[in-house]
Amino acid sequence: MTCLSRAVSALETDSLYKSGDYIAPLLIPAFLKPLLHISLARKFFSRVIAPKGIYEYVIARTKYLDAVFEQALAEQFDQVLIFGAGFDTRALRFQGKTQNTQVFELDISITQQAKIGQYQKRRLVLPSNLTFISIDFDKESLPVKLDEAGFRKQQRSLFVLEGLLMYLQPESVVATFQTIQDYAGRRSRVAFDYLYASILRNEGIYYGESGIVKTVSSAGEQWHFGIEKGEIETFLAMYDLKLINHSDARALEKEYFTDSEGKVIGNVNGTHCLVTAEK
């Protein structure tokens, strides 16, 4: 669904809705590709199929994390580690800027193999500085996997956790951030999105909440982890991290969906927030 949202966004004509993931349209099933080029079909997906505000959220999240990723490359970070990478295409899209940075992608084996297969099928060349690490976050040791793959401790690194934390058990979140704390060098950064804990209690507070909860449930998935509103700095402090940026739905609307006249043209699903922190 994330890849499809990015593919639809890549073909938008409105600059506020258009994202830079030009690879995503190549990765979706062949039968869907003709539909992407039909404006009405794109609108049907974004307005009818997708839960309220989720299409806008995926666009904002993609742009937000693209900017964080590019900034790390511009500052010549030693390493980037992408957790639960799925069909993330940043290693390919920004490979011209990653000469001095080693990129690692973490995910379960079945997803990685499907992604690599799609890349090969479409003759997309994998960068030489990209390393895939297969892992089941709830069952396998992250430090062991990182050591085996050659990820180096105490280097300036960017850790990206996109659309991941909410699906992990709380103990897996703790283990993941403890590993980040142990491996991150000085001035390393962490960028991630998280779910408000109230969503797990079905309090129905935020725009688009009921729709996204129903969609996740119908897909056979389940959310397990959230952070209470206003507690993000407390959470980060447990792992020696300091908040650089915190963007909720309103902040994302202002940043990415406000036109030249100051009018918000798209509402972002209110259940998630985006965070950048530094060690």
N, C-alpha and C positions, 0 to 999 in steps of 0.2 A: 504493500500500500504506500509506503514512503517513497519507494522508487517510482511508482506510478504517479504520485503527486508531484515529484520533481520533474518527471517527464512532461506532464501536462504544463507545469509552470514554465519549463524551458521554451515552450512554444507560444506562450502568451505574448500579446502585442502591447499590453499595458506594462510600462516599465516597472511599476510598483509590484506587479504580480509576476513579473518575469525573473526567474532565477538563473544562475549561471551553470547549472548542471547539464551541459550539452551532451553528456554521455548517457544519461538516464534514458532518453528516448530510444537508444540503441539496445537497451537491455530488457525491455518489456516484451511479452509474447507477441509474435508476428501478427496475430489476428487483431490485436489492439492498435497497432501502429497507424493504420489508415484513419481510425477514429480520432487520433490525437490531432490530426490536421484539420478537423472539422470543428469550428468554433462552438457550435451548439452541443456537440458531444463533450467538449471540454467543460462547458458550463454545466451540463447535466452531471458530470462527475463531481465537479467542485461544489455545486449547489444542492444536489439531490442525494448522491451516493455517499459522499463524505459527510461525517457528522459536522454540525455547525462549528465553524471557526477552525477546524482541524487543517483544512487546506491552507488557510492563511498562516496557521501556526507552523506547519512544515516549511513553508516558504520563508518565514521569518527566521526559523531555526537554522535553515540551510544557509541563509545569508549571514547570520550572526556567527555561526561556527566557521564558515568560509573565511570571514574577516579575521577571526582568532587564529586560524590555521595559517593564513597568509602572513599575518604579523609575526608569528613564530618563525616562519621561513625567512622573512626579511631580517629578523634579528639573529639568524643563523643558529637556531637551537640545534643541539646535537641530535636529538631524537624526538619523534612523535609516536605516541602509542594510542591507537584507536581501539577502544573497547567495543565489543559487539558490533563490529564494523558493517555487517550485512552487505548491502550493495553500495556502500559508500564509495565514491569515485574520486575523492580528493587526491589520492596518491597519483592518479593518472592526470587529472585536470591541472594540477599544479606541479607536474614533474619538471617543468623547465626552471622552477625556482627551488627545487629540493636537492640540488647537487651536494650541499654540505650537511644535509639532514637525513638520517636513517629513519624510515617509516615502517612501523610494525602494525599489523592488523590482527586483532584477536576476535575469534568467533568460534562457534561450534563447527565441526568438520563438515557436516552436510551442507551448511550454508556457504562456507568457503569454497567447497568443491563446485557447487552450483554456480557461484560467481565466477570462478576461474574458468569454468566451462563456457560460460557466456562470453567472457573476454576472448577466449581462444576461438570460439565460433565466429566472432565478429572481427577477428584478427587485430584485436587491441593488444599492443605490446606492453607487457608488465615492466615497470621501471626496475633497474638493477638494484636500487636501494630500497625496495619493498620486500618485507618479510612477512609471511603469513604464519600465525601461531594458532593452532586449533585448541580449543579449551571448552569444557563445560564448567561455567563459573560456579555452579552449585556443588560440583563433585570433585574438581581437580584443583591442585595447588597452583595458584597464579605465580608465586615466586619461582617455583621449579620450572614452570613453562617459560618464564622470562629468561632465566639463567640459561636454559637449554638453547634458546633462540639467539643468545648473544646480546640481549638488552643490558646496558651497562648502568650500574648504580652511580648515583651522585653526579650524573651529567645533567646539563640544563635540558629539560624535556617538557614537552606538551602532552598532557593526558586528556583525551577526548572521550567522553562517555555520553553518547547521543542516543536517546530513546532506550536506555538500558536500566537505570537504577530501579525504576518502578516495577520491573519484572523480576528483580532479584529478591531473595529472602533477606531479611534484615541482617542476619549474620554474614551473608555474602557481601553485603554493602560494606560492613565494618571491615571484613578481611580485605576487600578491594582497596579501600582508602588507607588502611594500614600499610598495604604494599606500596601504594603511591607515596605515602609518607617516608617509607624506608628507602625507596629507589630514587626519589626526586632529588636533584641537585639544587643548589641555591638559585633562586629566581625562576624556578620551574613554574609552570602554570597548569591549572586544571580547568577544563570547560565541560559543563554538563547541564542537562535539564533534569528537573525533578517534578514530582507530583505533590500537590498539597495533601497532607495526611488526612484532611477532612474528606477527601474523595473516597478513601478506603472505608469511611464510615457512612457513605451514601447520604451526606447531608444536603446535597442538591443546591449548593450555594452559587456556583459559577456558571457563566454563559457556556452553553454547549455541553455541560457536564453529563446530563442523562444520556445524550446521544453517544458520546465517546465511551461511556461505561458500558452501554448496551452493545456497541460494536466490538469492544475488546472481549466481552463475555461470549458473544456469538461466534467469535473467531477461535474459541477454545482456549483463550489466554486468560491470565489472571494477574492483577496488580498486587504486589505484596509490600511495597515500601513507599513511604512518603515522609515529608518533612513538614512540621507544623508551620503555619504562616508566622513570619517574624522570627523564626528560629534558625535561619540559614547561617548566620555568623557564629552562633553557638555550635552548630554542627561542624563548620569548617575549623573552628578553633581546636577541636578534638584531634585534628590531624595536622596541626601547625600551619594552617592555611589562612590567608587573609583575603577578605572579599575585595575584588576589584570592580566588579559589575554585577548587578542583580536586575534582571528585566522580567517583569510580570507581563500579563497580556496587554495592559494599558500602555506600558512602556514600549512594547513591541509594535503596537498600533501606531504610536507616535513616531517611532523610528522608521518603520518600513511601509506603513499604509496611510500616510498623510500626504495629500496632494499639495501643489504649489500654493493653493489658497488656504491651506491649513485645515482642510476638511479630511476627516478619517473616512476612507473609502472601503475599508475592510475590517471586520471584527475578528479578533483572534480568540480562539477557544481559551477559556479562563482557567483551565485546570492545571496548567504547567507553568514553570518559570525557567529561565536560562541564567546560568551563573558562570562567571570567570573568577578564579581565585589564584593567588600566587603564594609560593612558599617563602 
